[in-house]
């Protein structure tokens, strides 16, 4: 994941990742480094069959699930630091 985040410097109020579920799970391990205490992390582009996997990864990495939105076969998750 280091390569993906190498171009990021500092912290943001909102981080959005519209990418495959497996990458979101990896990103969840380090995303806290790029968030302010009240920041929001929005992960989307998640196929429904991977939704539970992504939710578990976010929660395991100290992110609180704020909202899950599903449309057809796809889902988006809004989370923030616990």
PDB file of N, CA, C and O in Angstrom:
ATOM      1  N   UNK A   1       0.823  -1.190   0.000  1.00  0.00           N
ATOM      2  CA  UNK A   1       0.000   0.000   0.000  1.00  0.00           C
ATOM      3  C   UNK A   1       0.865   1.251   0.000  1.00  0.00           C
ATOM      4  O   UNK A   1       0.397   2.342  -0.326  1.00  0.00           O
ATOM      5  N   UNK A   2       2.110   1.085   0.362  1.00  0.00           N
ATOM      6  CA  UNK A   2       2.984   2.253   0.417  1.00  0.00           C
ATOM      7  C   UNK A   2       3.054   2.967  -0.925  1.00  0.00           C
ATOM      8  O   UNK A   2       3.071   4.198  -0.959  1.00  0.00           O
ATOM      9  N   UNK A   3       3.094   2.248  -2.006  1.00  0.00           N
ATOM     10  CA  UNK A   3       3.197   2.877  -3.324  1.00  0.00           C
ATOM     11  C   UNK A   3       1.968   3.730  -3.609  1.00  0.00           C
ATOM     12  O   UNK A   3       2.099   4.840  -4.124  1.00  0.00           O
ATOM     13  N   UNK A   4       0.787   3.238  -3.287  1.00  0.00           N
ATOM     14  CA  UNK A   4      -0.442   3.982  -3.537  1.00  0.00           C
ATOM     15  C   UNK A   4      -0.453   5.296  -2.764  1.00  0.00           C
ATOM     16  O   UNK A   4      -0.902   6.313  -3.294  1.00  0.00           O
ATOM     17  N   UNK A   5       0.021   5.298  -1.547  1.00  0.00           N
ATOM     18  CA  UNK A   5      -0.058   6.476  -0.693  1.00  0.00           C
ATOM     19  C   UNK A   5       1.219   7.316  -0.700  1.00  0.00           C
ATOM     20  O   UNK A   5       1.272   8.339  -0.016  1.00  0.00           O
ATOM     21  N   UNK A   6       2.239   6.922  -1.444  1.00  0.00           N
ATOM     22  CA  UNK A   6       3.493   7.681  -1.494  1.00  0.00           C
ATOM     23  C   UNK A   6       3.309   9.108  -1.985  1.00  0.00           C
ATOM     24  O   UNK A   6       4.091   9.988  -1.625  1.00  0.00           O
ATOM     25  N   UNK A   7       2.305   9.349  -2.788  1.00  0.00           N
ATOM     26  CA  UNK A   7       2.096  10.690  -3.344  1.00  0.00           C
ATOM     27  C   UNK A   7       1.259  11.574  -2.429  1.00  0.00           C
ATOM     28  O   UNK A   7       1.018  12.739  -2.745  1.00  0.00           O
ATOM     29  N   UNK A   8       0.815  11.035  -1.305  1.00  0.00           N
ATOM     30  CA  UNK A   8      -0.040  11.781  -0.384  1.00  0.00           C
ATOM     31  C   UNK A   8       0.823  12.370   0.717  1.00  0.00           C
ATOM     32  O   UNK A   8       1.629  11.681   1.342  1.00  0.00           O
ATOM     33  N   UNK A   9       0.633  13.668   0.939  1.00  0.00           N
ATOM     34  CA  UNK A   9       1.380  14.356   1.983  1.00  0.00           C
ATOM     35  C   UNK A   9       0.386  15.088   2.875  1.00  0.00           C
ATOM     36  O   UNK A   9      -0.402  15.892   2.379  1.00  0.00           O
ATOM     37  N   UNK A  10       0.404  14.835   4.148  1.00  0.00           N
ATOM     38  CA  UNK A  10      -0.486  15.524   5.069  1.00  0.00           C
ATOM     39  C   UNK A  10      -1.753  14.743   5.344  1.00  0.00           C
ATOM     40  O   UNK A  10      -1.863  13.556   5.037  1.00  0.00           O
ATOM     41  N   UNK A  11      -2.713  15.455   5.938  1.00  0.00           N
ATOM     42  CA  UNK A  11      -3.982  14.842   6.328  1.00  0.00           C
ATOM     43  C   UNK A  11      -5.121  15.580   5.650  1.00  0.00           C
ATOM     44  O   UNK A  11      -4.989  16.744   5.269  1.00  0.00           O
ATOM     45  N   UNK A  12      -6.248  14.885   5.503  1.00  0.00           N
ATOM     46  CA  UNK A  12      -7.397  15.459   4.812  1.00  0.00           C
ATOM     47  C   UNK A  12      -8.651  15.327   5.674  1.00  0.00           C
ATOM     48  O   UNK A  12      -8.721  14.481   6.566  1.00  0.00           O
ATOM     49  N   UNK A  13      -9.629  16.169   5.397  1.00  0.00           N
ATOM     50  CA  UNK A  13     -10.914  16.085   6.081  1.00  0.00           C
ATOM     51  C   UNK A  13     -11.788  14.981   5.498  1.00  0.00           C
ATOM     52  O   UNK A  13     -12.586  14.370   6.209  1.00  0.00           O
ATOM     53  N   UNK A  14     -11.632  14.730   4.205  1.00  0.00           N
ATOM     54  CA  UNK A  14     -12.382  13.672   3.520  1.00  0.00           C
ATOM     55  C   UNK A  14     -11.423  12.930   2.605  1.00  0.00           C
ATOM     56  O   UNK A  14     -10.682  13.541   1.835  1.00  0.00           O
ATOM     57  N   UNK A  15     -11.446  11.602   2.697  1.00  0.00           N
ATOM     58  CA  UNK A  15     -10.678  10.759   1.787  1.00  0.00           C
ATOM     59  C   UNK A  15     -11.674   9.832   1.111  1.00  0.00           C
ATOM     60  O   UNK A  15     -12.496   9.200   1.775  1.00  0.00           O
ATOM     61  N   UNK A  16     -11.597   9.754  -0.225  1.00  0.00           N
ATOM     62  CA  UNK A  16     -12.503   8.916  -0.999  1.00  0.00           C
ATOM     63  C   UNK A  16     -11.681   7.919  -1.794  1.00  0.00           C
ATOM     64  O   UNK A  16     -10.717   8.285  -2.465  1.00  0.00           O
ATOM     65  N   UNK A  17     -12.073   6.655  -1.713  1.00  0.00           N
ATOM     66  CA  UNK A  17     -11.424   5.602  -2.495  1.00  0.00           C
ATOM     67  C   UNK A  17     -12.503   4.838  -3.249  1.00  0.00           C
ATOM     68  O   UNK A  17     -13.306   4.126  -2.646  1.00  0.00           O
ATOM     69  N   UNK A  18     -12.518   4.984  -4.549  1.00  0.00           N
ATOM     70  CA  UNK A  18     -13.453   4.254  -5.404  1.00  0.00           C
ATOM     71  C   UNK A  18     -12.623   3.228  -6.157  1.00  0.00           C
ATOM     72  O   UNK A  18     -12.195   3.451  -7.290  1.00  0.00           O
ATOM     73  N   UNK A  19     -12.409   2.102  -5.496  1.00  0.00           N
ATOM     74  CA  UNK A  19     -11.455   1.099  -5.979  1.00  0.00           C
ATOM     75  C   UNK A  19     -11.918  -0.268  -5.478  1.00  0.00           C
ATOM     76  O   UNK A  19     -12.836  -0.342  -4.662  1.00  0.00           O
ATOM     77  N   UNK A  20     -11.313  -1.324  -5.940  1.00  0.00           N
ATOM     78  CA  UNK A  20     -11.787  -2.670  -5.593  1.00  0.00           C
ATOM     79  C   UNK A  20     -11.640  -2.959  -4.094  1.00  0.00           C
ATOM     80  O   UNK A  20     -10.801  -2.383  -3.402  1.00  0.00           O
ATOM     81  N   UNK A  21     -12.470  -3.850  -3.639  1.00  0.00           N
ATOM     82  CA  UNK A  21     -12.575  -4.168  -2.213  1.00  0.00           C
ATOM     83  C   UNK A  21     -11.248  -4.598  -1.593  1.00  0.00           C
ATOM     84  O   UNK A  21     -10.923  -4.172  -0.485  1.00  0.00           O
ATOM     85  N   UNK A  22     -10.486  -5.423  -2.280  1.00  0.00           N
ATOM     86  CA  UNK A  22      -9.231  -5.905  -1.713  1.00  0.00           C
ATOM     87  C   UNK A  22      -8.256  -4.754  -1.433  1.00  0.00           C
ATOM     88  O   UNK A  22      -7.533  -4.783  -0.437  1.00  0.00           O
ATOM     89  N   UNK A  23      -8.236  -3.758  -2.296  1.00  0.00           N
ATOM     90  CA  UNK A  23      -7.360  -2.601  -2.089  1.00  0.00           C
ATOM     91  C   UNK A  23      -7.885  -1.740  -0.940  1.00  0.00           C
ATOM     92  O   UNK A  23      -7.097  -1.205  -0.159  1.00  0.00           O
ATOM     93  N   UNK A  24      -9.195  -1.603  -0.831  1.00  0.00           N
ATOM     94  CA  UNK A  24      -9.765  -0.847   0.291  1.00  0.00           C
ATOM     95  C   UNK A  24      -9.397  -1.519   1.609  1.00  0.00           C
ATOM     96  O   UNK A  24      -9.082  -0.836   2.585  1.00  0.00           O
ATOM     97  N   UNK A  25      -9.432  -2.839   1.647  1.00  0.00           N
ATOM     98  CA  UNK A  25      -9.042  -3.555   2.867  1.00  0.00           C
ATOM     99  C   UNK A  25      -7.588  -3.258   3.225  1.00  0.00           C
ATOM    100  O   UNK A  25      -7.276  -3.019   4.392  1.00  0.00           O
ATOM    101  N   UNK A  26      -6.704  -3.270   2.242  1.00  0.00           N
ATOM    102  CA  UNK A  26      -5.300  -2.929   2.498  1.00  0.00           C
ATOM    103  C   UNK A  26      -5.153  -1.475   2.935  1.00  0.00           C
ATOM    104  O   UNK A  26      -4.411  -1.169   3.869  1.00  0.00           O
ATOM    105  N   UNK A  27      -5.858  -0.596   2.261  1.00  0.00           N
ATOM    106  CA  UNK A  27      -5.802   0.828   2.585  1.00  0.00           C
ATOM    107  C   UNK A  27      -6.289   1.104   4.003  1.00  0.00           C
ATOM    108  O   UNK A  27      -5.801   2.025   4.658  1.00  0.00           O
ATOM    109  N   UNK A  28      -7.242   0.318   4.476  1.00  0.00           N
ATOM    110  CA  UNK A  28      -7.784   0.527   5.822  1.00  0.00           C
ATOM    111  C   UNK A  28      -6.721   0.373   6.909  1.00  0.00           C
ATOM    112  O   UNK A  28      -6.877   0.896   8.012  1.00  0.00           O
ATOM    113  N   UNK A  29      -5.648  -0.341   6.598  1.00  0.00           N
ATOM    114  CA  UNK A  29      -4.573  -0.544   7.570  1.00  0.00           C
ATOM    115  C   UNK A  29      -3.779   0.724   7.847  1.00  0.00           C
ATOM    116  O   UNK A  29      -3.220   0.879   8.932  1.00  0.00           O
ATOM    117  N   UNK A  30      -3.723   1.638   6.874  1.00  0.00           N
ATOM    118  CA  UNK A  30      -2.883   2.824   7.028  1.00  0.00           C
ATOM    119  C   UNK A  30      -3.631   4.143   6.854  1.00  0.00           C
ATOM    120  O   UNK A  30      -3.036   5.209   7.016  1.00  0.00           O
ATOM    121  N   UNK A  31      -4.902   4.095   6.533  1.00  0.00           N
ATOM    122  CA  UNK A  31      -5.640   5.322   6.219  1.00  0.00           C
ATOM    123  C   UNK A  31      -5.668   6.295   7.400  1.00  0.00           C
ATOM    124  O   UNK A  31      -5.760   7.506   7.199  1.00  0.00           O
ATOM    125  N   UNK A  32      -5.589   5.780   8.622  1.00  0.00           N
ATOM    126  CA  UNK A  32      -5.615   6.653   9.798  1.00  0.00           C
ATOM    127  C   UNK A  32      -4.487   7.693   9.772  1.00  0.00           C
ATOM    128  O   UNK A  32      -4.620   8.766  10.360  1.00  0.00           O
ATOM    129  N   UNK A  33      -3.389   7.378   9.095  1.00  0.00           N
ATOM    130  CA  UNK A  33      -2.259   8.307   9.002  1.00  0.00           C
ATOM    131  C   UNK A  33      -2.607   9.557   8.192  1.00  0.00           C
ATOM    132  O   UNK A  33      -1.914  10.570   8.284  1.00  0.00           O
ATOM    133  N   UNK A  34      -3.673   9.487   7.405  1.00  0.00           N
ATOM    134  CA  UNK A  34      -4.033  10.566   6.499  1.00  0.00           C
ATOM    135  C   UNK A  34      -5.328  11.267   6.881  1.00  0.00           C
ATOM    136  O   UNK A  34      -5.836  12.101   6.132  1.00  0.00           O
ATOM    137  N   UNK A  35      -5.860  10.923   8.056  1.00  0.00           N
ATOM    138  CA  UNK A  35      -7.132  11.489   8.516  1.00  0.00           C
ATOM    139  C   UNK A  35      -6.940  12.332   9.765  1.00  0.00           C
ATOM    140  O   UNK A  35      -6.176  11.963  10.657  1.00  0.00           O
ATOM    141  N   UNK A  36      -7.632  13.464   9.831  1.00  0.00           N
ATOM    142  CA  UNK A  36      -7.751  14.227  11.064  1.00  0.00           C
ATOM    143  C   UNK A  36      -8.710  13.466  11.983  1.00  0.00           C
ATOM    144  O   UNK A  36      -9.427  12.586  11.506  1.00  0.00           O
ATOM    145  N   UNK A  37      -8.748  13.770  13.269  1.00  0.00           N
ATOM    146  CA  UNK A  37      -9.637  13.046  14.180  1.00  0.00           C
ATOM    147  C   UNK A  37     -11.110  13.007  13.757  1.00  0.00           C
ATOM    148  O   UNK A  37     -11.789  12.014  14.017  1.00  0.00           O
ATOM    149  N   UNK A  38     -11.607  14.040  13.126  1.00  0.00           N
ATOM    150  CA  UNK A  38     -13.019  14.083  12.723  1.00  0.00           C
ATOM    151  C   UNK A  38     -13.222  13.844  11.223  1.00  0.00           C
ATOM    152  O   UNK A  38     -14.314  14.079  10.704  1.00  0.00           O
ATOM    153  N   UNK A  39     -12.195  13.386  10.535  1.00  0.00           N
ATOM    154  CA  UNK A  39     -12.277  13.166   9.087  1.00  0.00           C
ATOM    155  C   UNK A  39     -13.193  12.002   8.739  1.00  0.00           C
ATOM    156  O   UNK A  39     -13.525  11.168   9.582  1.00  0.00           O
ATOM    157  N   UNK A  40     -13.588  11.971   7.478  1.00  0.00           N
ATOM    158  CA  UNK A  40     -14.451  10.912   6.953  1.00  0.00           C
ATOM    159  C   UNK A  40     -13.704  10.169   5.852  1.00  0.00           C
ATOM    160  O   UNK A  40     -13.040  10.780   5.014  1.00  0.00           O
ATOM    161  N   UNK A  41     -13.820   8.850   5.867  1.00  0.00           N
ATOM    162  CA  UNK A  41     -13.266   7.998   4.820  1.00  0.00           C
ATOM    163  C   UNK A  41     -14.433   7.351   4.091  1.00  0.00           C
ATOM    164  O   UNK A  41     -15.213   6.609   4.688  1.00  0.00           O
ATOM    165  N   UNK A  42     -14.548   7.635   2.801  1.00  0.00           N
ATOM    166  CA  UNK A  42     -15.615   7.066   1.985  1.00  0.00           C
ATOM    167  C   UNK A  42     -14.989   6.049   1.039  1.00  0.00           C
ATOM    168  O   UNK A  42     -14.126   6.386   0.228  1.00  0.00           O
ATOM    169  N   UNK A  43     -15.427   4.823   1.153  1.00  0.00           N
ATOM    170  CA  UNK A  43     -14.954   3.745   0.281  1.00  0.00           C
ATOM    171  C   UNK A  43     -16.118   3.306  -0.596  1.00  0.00           C
ATOM    172  O   UNK A  43     -17.191   2.969  -0.095  1.00  0.00           O
ATOM    173  N   UNK A  44     -15.901   3.310  -1.901  1.00  0.00           N
ATOM    174  CA  UNK A  44     -16.983   2.913  -2.802  1.00  0.00           C
ATOM    175  C   UNK A  44     -16.430   2.034  -3.913  1.00  0.00           C
ATOM    176  O   UNK A  44     -15.228   1.776  -3.988  1.00  0.00           O
ATOM    177  N   UNK A  45     -17.333   1.580  -4.773  1.00  0.00           N
ATOM    178  CA  UNK A  45     -16.936   0.649  -5.818  1.00  0.00           C
ATOM    179  C   UNK A  45     -16.794  -0.762  -5.283  1.00  0.00           C
ATOM    180  O   UNK A  45     -16.056  -1.580  -5.833  1.00  0.00           O
ATOM    181  N   UNK A  46     -17.512  -1.037  -4.203  1.00  0.00           N
ATOM    182  CA  UNK A  46     -17.416  -2.332  -3.526  1.00  0.00           C
ATOM    183  C   UNK A  46     -18.551  -3.222  -4.022  1.00  0.00           C
ATOM    184  O   UNK A  46     -19.724  -2.896  -3.843  1.00  0.00           O
ATOM    185  N   UNK A  47     -18.206  -4.334  -4.638  1.00  0.00           N
ATOM    186  CA  UNK A  47     -19.239  -5.271  -5.071  1.00  0.00           C
ATOM    187  C   UNK A  47     -19.842  -5.920  -3.824  1.00  0.00           C
ATOM    188  O   UNK A  47     -19.129  -6.238  -2.872  1.00  0.00           O
ATOM    189  N   UNK A  48     -21.152  -6.109  -3.841  1.00  0.00           N
ATOM    190  CA  UNK A  48     -21.880  -6.565  -2.641  1.00  0.00           C
ATOM    191  C   UNK A  48     -21.318  -7.840  -2.016  1.00  0.00           C
ATOM    192  O   UNK A  48     -21.356  -7.991  -0.795  1.00  0.00           O
ATOM    193  N   UNK A  49     -20.805  -8.749  -2.823  1.00  0.00           N
ATOM    194  CA  UNK A  49     -20.293 -10.000  -2.245  1.00  0.00           C
ATOM    195  C   UNK A  49     -19.039  -9.773  -1.396  1.00  0.00           C
ATOM    196  O   UNK A  49     -18.647 -10.654  -0.631  1.00  0.00           O
ATOM    197  N   UNK A  50     -18.414  -8.617  -1.520  1.00  0.00           N
ATOM    198  CA  UNK A  50     -17.223  -8.277  -0.732  1.00  0.00           C
ATOM    199  C   UNK A  50     -17.525  -7.286   0.397  1.00  0.00           C
ATOM    200  O   UNK A  50     -16.620  -6.906   1.140  1.00  0.00           O
ATOM    201  N   UNK A  51     -18.777  -6.870   0.532  1.00  0.00           N
ATOM    202  CA  UNK A  51     -19.133  -5.837   1.500  1.00  0.00           C
ATOM    203  C   UNK A  51     -18.758  -6.227   2.926  1.00  0.00           C
ATOM    204  O   UNK A  51     -18.145  -5.427   3.633  1.00  0.00           O
ATOM    205  N   UNK A  52     -19.102  -7.411   3.358  1.00  0.00           N
ATOM    206  CA  UNK A  52     -18.801  -7.830   4.737  1.00  0.00           C
ATOM    207  C   UNK A  52     -17.303  -7.869   4.995  1.00  0.00           C
ATOM    208  O   UNK A  52     -16.855  -7.532   6.090  1.00  0.00           O
ATOM    209  N   UNK A  53     -16.530  -8.274   4.007  1.00  0.00           N
ATOM    210  CA  UNK A  53     -15.072  -8.304   4.127  1.00  0.00           C
ATOM    211  C   UNK A  53     -14.521  -6.895   4.354  1.00  0.00           C
ATOM    212  O   UNK A  53     -13.653  -6.698   5.204  1.00  0.00           O
ATOM    213  N   UNK A  54     -15.017  -5.929   3.606  1.00  0.00           N
ATOM    214  CA  UNK A  54     -14.547  -4.553   3.745  1.00  0.00           C
ATOM    215  C   UNK A  54     -14.990  -3.971   5.083  1.00  0.00           C
ATOM    216  O   UNK A  54     -14.202  -3.308   5.757  1.00  0.00           O
ATOM    217  N   UNK A  55     -16.224  -4.207   5.469  1.00  0.00           N
ATOM    218  CA  UNK A  55     -16.708  -3.722   6.767  1.00  0.00           C
ATOM    219  C   UNK A  55     -15.837  -4.258   7.897  1.00  0.00           C
ATOM    220  O   UNK A  55     -15.461  -3.515   8.804  1.00  0.00           O
ATOM    221  N   UNK A  56     -15.518  -5.538   7.841  1.00  0.00           N
ATOM    222  CA  UNK A  56     -14.685  -6.153   8.880  1.00  0.00           C
ATOM    223  C   UNK A  56     -13.288  -5.532   8.904  1.00  0.00           C
ATOM    224  O   UNK A  56     -12.735  -5.287   9.976  1.00  0.00           O
ATOM    225  N   UNK A  57     -12.718  -5.280   7.728  1.00  0.00           N
ATOM    226  CA  UNK A  57     -11.380  -4.675   7.662  1.00  0.00           C
ATOM    227  C   UNK A  57     -11.383  -3.262   8.237  1.00  0.00           C
ATOM    228  O   UNK A  57     -10.475  -2.894   8.982  1.00  0.00           O
ATOM    229  N   UNK A  58     -12.385  -2.479   7.899  1.00  0.00           N
ATOM    230  CA  UNK A  58     -12.474  -1.113   8.429  1.00  0.00           C
ATOM    231  C   UNK A  58     -12.595  -1.131   9.949  1.00  0.00           C
ATOM    232  O   UNK A  58     -11.890  -0.399  10.644  1.00  0.00           O
ATOM    233  N   UNK A  59     -13.486  -1.965  10.455  1.00  0.00           N
ATOM    234  CA  UNK A  59     -13.682  -2.037  11.908  1.00  0.00           C
ATOM    235  C   UNK A  59     -12.443  -2.563  12.610  1.00  0.00           C
ATOM    236  O   UNK A  59     -12.111  -2.100  13.701  1.00  0.00           O
ATOM    237  N   UNK A  60     -11.753  -3.521  12.006  1.00  0.00           N
ATOM    238  CA  UNK A  60     -10.531  -4.073  12.608  1.00  0.00           C
ATOM    239  C   UNK A  60      -9.413  -3.040  12.666  1.00  0.00           C
ATOM    240  O   UNK A  60      -8.477  -3.169  13.455  1.00  0.00           O
ATOM    241  N   UNK A  61      -9.516  -2.017  11.826  1.00  0.00           N
ATOM    242  CA  UNK A  61      -8.492  -0.986  11.771  1.00  0.00           C
ATOM    243  C   UNK A  61      -8.953   0.326  12.388  1.00  0.00           C
ATOM    244  O   UNK A  61      -8.544   1.410  11.971  1.00  0.00           O
ATOM    245  N   UNK A  62      -9.814   0.203  13.390  1.00  0.00           N
ATOM    246  CA  UNK A  62     -10.225   1.332  14.232  1.00  0.00           C
ATOM    247  C   UNK A  62     -11.052   2.387  13.496  1.00  0.00           C
ATOM    248  O   UNK A  62     -10.961   3.576  13.803  1.00  0.00           O
ATOM    249  N   UNK A  63     -11.852   1.953  12.530  1.00  0.00           N
ATOM    250  CA  UNK A  63     -12.770   2.852  11.844  1.00  0.00           C
ATOM    251  C   UNK A  63     -14.199   2.486  12.216  1.00  0.00           C
ATOM    252  O   UNK A  63     -14.567   1.311  12.243  1.00  0.00           O
ATOM    253  N   UNK A  64     -14.984   3.489  12.499  1.00  0.00           N
ATOM    254  CA  UNK A  64     -16.394   3.312  12.852  1.00  0.00           C
ATOM    255  C   UNK A  64     -17.231   3.479  11.587  1.00  0.00           C
ATOM    256  O   UNK A  64     -17.048   4.437  10.837  1.00  0.00           O
ATOM    257  N   UNK A  65     -18.140   2.550  11.356  1.00  0.00           N
ATOM    258  CA  UNK A  65     -19.008   2.622  10.193  1.00  0.00           C
ATOM    259  C   UNK A  65     -20.132   3.614  10.493  1.00  0.00           C
ATOM    260  O   UNK A  65     -20.877   3.453  11.459  1.00  0.00           O
ATOM    261  N   UNK A  66     -20.240   4.634   9.656  1.00  0.00           N
ATOM    262  CA  UNK A  66     -21.256   5.669   9.814  1.00  0.00           C
ATOM    263  C   UNK A  66     -22.480   5.343   8.961  1.00  0.00           C
ATOM    264  O   UNK A  66     -23.617   5.498   9.407  1.00  0.00           O
ATOM    265  N   UNK A  67     -22.238   4.892   7.737  1.00  0.00           N
ATOM    266  CA  UNK A  67     -23.344   4.614   6.818  1.00  0.00           C
ATOM    267  C   UNK A  67     -22.879   3.646   5.729  1.00  0.00           C
ATOM    268  O   UNK A  67     -21.731   3.682   5.287  1.00  0.00           O
ATOM    269  N   UNK A  68     -23.796   2.790   5.316  1.00  0.00           N
ATOM    270  CA  UNK A  68     -23.571   1.900   4.181  1.00  0.00           C
ATOM    271  C   UNK A  68     -24.698   2.170   3.185  1.00  0.00           C
ATOM    272  O   UNK A  68     -25.877   2.138   3.538  1.00  0.00           O
ATOM    273  N   UNK A  69     -24.317   2.435   1.946  1.00  0.00           N
ATOM    274  CA  UNK A  69     -25.291   2.688   0.886  1.00  0.00           C
ATOM    275  C   UNK A  69     -25.102   1.621  -0.179  1.00  0.00           C
ATOM    276  O   UNK A  69     -23.996   1.417  -0.680  1.00  0.00           O
ATOM    277  N   UNK A  70     -26.189   0.941  -0.522  1.00  0.00           N
ATOM    278  CA  UNK A  70     -26.133  -0.078  -1.559  1.00  0.00           C
ATOM    279  C   UNK A  70     -27.038   0.313  -2.714  1.00  0.00           C
ATOM    280  O   UNK A  70     -28.147   0.811  -2.521  1.00  0.00           O
ATOM    281  N   UNK A  71     -26.539   0.076  -3.917  1.00  0.00           N
ATOM    282  CA  UNK A  71     -27.319   0.335  -5.119  1.00  0.00           C
ATOM    283  C   UNK A  71     -27.002  -0.775  -6.113  1.00  0.00           C
ATOM    284  O   UNK A  71     -25.880  -0.883  -6.608  1.00  0.00           O
ATOM    285  N   UNK A  72     -27.990  -1.583  -6.392  1.00  0.00           N
ATOM    286  CA  UNK A  72     -27.751  -2.722  -7.276  1.00  0.00           C
ATOM    287  C   UNK A  72     -26.724  -3.653  -6.666  1.00  0.00           C
ATOM    288  O   UNK A  72     -26.859  -4.081  -5.519  1.00  0.00           O
ATOM    289  N   UNK A  73     -25.699  -3.962  -7.438  1.00  0.00           N
ATOM    290  CA  UNK A  73     -24.646  -4.876  -6.973  1.00  0.00           C
ATOM    291  C   UNK A  73     -23.524  -4.162  -6.239  1.00  0.00           C
ATOM    292  O   UNK A  73     -22.561  -4.809  -5.827  1.00  0.00           O
ATOM    293  N   UNK A  74     -23.615  -2.855  -6.063  1.00  0.00           N
ATOM    294  CA  UNK A  74     -22.504  -2.063  -5.553  1.00  0.00           C
ATOM    295  C   UNK A  74     -22.827  -1.420  -4.206  1.00  0.00           C
ATOM    296  O   UNK A  74     -23.989  -1.205  -3.859  1.00  0.00           O
ATOM    297  N   UNK A  75     -21.766  -1.119  -3.461  1.00  0.00           N
ATOM    298  CA  UNK A  75     -21.944  -0.495  -2.150  1.00  0.00           C
ATOM    299  C   UNK A  75     -20.879   0.577  -1.926  1.00  0.00           C
ATOM    300  O   UNK A  75     -19.803   0.561  -2.523  1.00  0.00           O
ATOM    301  N   UNK A  76     -21.224   1.496  -1.050  1.00  0.00           N
ATOM    302  CA  UNK A  76     -20.293   2.516  -0.571  1.00  0.00           C
ATOM    303  C   UNK A  76     -20.394   2.547   0.952  1.00  0.00           C
ATOM    304  O   UNK A  76     -21.462   2.325   1.521  1.00  0.00           O
ATOM    305  N   UNK A  77     -19.288   2.822   1.586  1.00  0.00           N
ATOM    306  CA  UNK A  77     -19.235   2.866   3.049  1.00  0.00           C
ATOM    307  C   UNK A  77     -18.651   4.196   3.483  1.00  0.00           C
ATOM    308  O   UNK A  77     -17.609   4.625   2.988  1.00  0.00           O
ATOM    309  N   UNK A  78     -19.337   4.845   4.416  1.00  0.00           N
ATOM    310  CA  UNK A  78     -18.816   6.058   5.040  1.00  0.00           C
ATOM    311  C   UNK A  78     -18.333   5.645   6.438  1.00  0.00           C
ATOM    312  O   UNK A  78     -19.069   5.022   7.203  1.00  0.00           O
ATOM    313  N   UNK A  79     -17.101   5.998   6.747  1.00  0.00           N
ATOM    314  CA  UNK A  79     -16.549   5.653   8.066  1.00  0.00           C
ATOM    315  C   UNK A  79     -15.732   6.820   8.597  1.00  0.00           C
ATOM    316  O   UNK A  79     -15.412   7.766   7.878  1.00  0.00           O
ATOM    317  N   UNK A  80     -15.406   6.719   9.885  1.00  0.00           N
ATOM    318  CA  UNK A  80     -14.550   7.721  10.524  1.00  0.00           C
ATOM    319  C   UNK A  80     -13.748   7.042  11.609  1.00  0.00           C
ATOM    320  O   UNK A  80     -14.050   5.915  11.999  1.00  0.00           O
ATOM    321  N   UNK A  81     -12.746   7.710  12.089  1.00  0.00           N
ATOM    322  CA  UNK A  81     -11.902   7.147  13.152  1.00  0.00           C
ATOM    323  C   UNK A  81     -12.734   6.970  14.425  1.00  0.00           C
ATOM    324  O   UNK A  81     -13.595   7.792  14.738  1.00  0.00           O
ATOM    325  N   UNK A  82     -12.463   5.894  15.144  1.00  0.00           N
ATOM    326  CA  UNK A  82     -13.159   5.665  16.427  1.00  0.00           C
ATOM    327  C   UNK A  82     -12.571   6.570  17.482  1.00  0.00           C
ATOM    328  O   UNK A  82     -13.006   6.541  18.633  1.00  0.00           O
TER     329      UNK A  82
END
